[in-house]
Each structure stands twice: as structure tokens, then as C-alpha cells.
Amino acid sequence: MKEKDGIEQPESIGRESVAQIIQSRKNQPSAEELISGILKGDKTALSRAITLVESTNPKHLEKANQVIQACLPYANNSVRLGITGVPGVGKSTFIEAFGKFLTSNGKKVAVLAVDPSSTISHGSILGDKTRMEELVKDENAYIRPSASGETLGGVARKTRETIILCEACGFDSIVIETVGVGQSETAVHSMVDFFLLLKISGAGDELQGIKRGIMEMADAIVINKADGDNIKKANFAKVEFNRALHLFPAKSSGWQPKVVTASAITHDGISNVWEMISEYLNLTKENNYFNERRQDQNQHWLLETINEQLKTNFFNHPEIKSLLETNKKAVQNNEISPFAAASILLEKYFKP
Ligand code: GDP
């Protein structure tokens, strides 16, 4: 997916292009139209608003902020789930089965993705909508591929804002998929209530190659593909992961992470996953961890967004760009220390 940069204004315009421009402006809904559409549950309005959130055009962003602001009071009434796992573990098959389970129980499900690499690979996850064929046709589901962006921070911010829009549109179950590589898990973990790690049983040493940090973030591990000849191995893996999870310090949520087996193909164990999440929600709403965590996440995203904006503005500033090049060379030639060069650049930016 490519970001839309908005419509460039040509210097001189002929008759035909005037008509086209008027037409395209007519097709641009106002912020008010988008807001009322979203609040009525209109998925087209939702998609258009998300496109504004994802745009790099400042005018679009201004409109997006207006829409988000108006949607904010209607957001928050949801459960936000993060799902991670290495490619091939069955994430999209699982999300399809789990999503169908939720919609058949009266829920409205939005599936989003955080995949910074999609800029390069043109949507390595969720880009290909055919991966969730059933869910995509479901009236009570909404699937949106990962926003594109150069930085994880940028992609993550867009997803955070998209969550608000989806919730205001009536989606009460937000599923955020991410690939089990790189830093994207940490970003997703900081925007969800419950973080689920998908695994498959392998031969023998189940815990090998699994990043400690991801295990520590997980509120549950689902051993997927527990079907056919795999059931025995999956149960064995369950015992081993359970043992490993007990070695981590207790979570401040008061929740002891659990391991369950499931099959995204036969749907065995899918309802257990939801039961487990419900149990978690009951516990953390009762002990107020749920609200506290969302508050903490808001504070985190406030600072994170400032960080991200400062960095983007700084590195895209034309004068800074050329001064940076000059200083890079100077550092390379030992004419100046990296610290002194950084001071010059920062001073130029903040005290032009
Ligand atoms: P992703 O890359 O993590 O999104 O994985 P996919 O959902 O694309 O699944 C990868 C492969 O595993 C596909 O061929 C699926 O059909 C298969 N698969 C996914 N879930 C299951 C399952 O529960 N049981 C079995 N036997 N195969 C599965």
C-alpha cells in the first residue's frame, strides 16, 4: 500500500481538469459528514477517515484530528487484543476463525495490523485480503491492512488513532496483528489490553529461539495447529510453555499468563481462548488494572507522539538536512566530534 499525498494543484488548469477537481472535491466528505457516518456505523466513512489519518498531507491530518477528537468520547468501549507470532504460525487463519466466533456471538470485530515492513514488501501481512476470506465478507467485521510508513513509530501512531475511529464506529473487539519479528510487538503491546502469542509445537525443545521479551509480554500463549497428528505434541508443548511462564515474575495485573491449545482449522479450542480473555477482563476490571493500564498507555502515546513528530520534523527540515550532510563529512574527517556536531544541528533547529 502506498500513502496518498493528496491532490497536487497544477499551475494552470484547463476546462476539463477544473471539472475534475470540482468533482473530486465534491467527493471529499467534510469532517462533519465523516463523524456522523462513523457514529452511525458506516464502514465507508470509517475507511475514508482512516485514509486521512494515514495521509502525509497536513490538510488531511488537520481534518483527521478533527474527526478523532469528535470520536474520542465514543471510543474506549472495547477490548483491544494484540496477536503476534512468526510468519506461518497461522495468525490470519486464527484471526479469521476467532473473528467469526466473535461475530457469531454478537460482537463487532475490527482487525488492524502493525507491520512497518509493509512499505518495502507492499503489505506482507494483511495486505492480501484473501487471507481472511470469510471475515472480510462478514457485515460485523472490518479489516484494514497495515498503514505504510517509514518508521515503526509512525505506523504505530496511525494504528492507535485508527483504534479510536473503529471503536466510535461501534467495533467492540479490536484485534491487532503483528509479525513476530523486530520491535513491532512492543508497540502493539503498548496499545492493547491483552497480548496473545501464537506458537506451534515443534519437535523437542519448544522454547528454543523464542525471545524472552515476547514471552514476558504475553498474557497467553496459544499453541495453534493442535489437530490431527499434532494434538499430542501440542499438549506436550503446552506443559513446557506453562512451566516456562511460571518462571517469570508475577504481573502487576494480578493475572497468571495461561497456555491453551487450539486449531484455527477445526476451530477446537477457539471458544476457550475467548473464555480465557473474558476471565482476564473480569479480573482486571475488578482490580482496576484495566483502566489504569489504558491511562498509562495514553500517557505513553502522548510522549511517543511528541518524540516521533520531533524526529520527523527535525530530519525533514531542509536546512537541517544539508547541515547534517556537512557535519557527517566533518565527523568522518575528524574535524569535529559527533557531540559538537549534534549541538550545532540542534541549536540550529531550536534557535534558528
Ligand atoms: P500467518 O503467516 O501466521 O498469518 O499464517 P497463515 O494463517 O497464513 O497460515 C500458514 C499455514 O498454516 C496455512 O497453510 C494454513 O492453512 C496453516 N494453518 C493455519 N492454522 C492451522 C491450524 O490450526 N491447523 C493446521 N493444520 N494448519 C493451519
Residues whose N, C-alpha, C, O or C-beta is under 5 A from the ligand:
A	BS01	GDP	V86 P87 G88 V89 G90 K91 S92 T93 F94 N224 K225 A226 D227 A262 S263 A264 I265
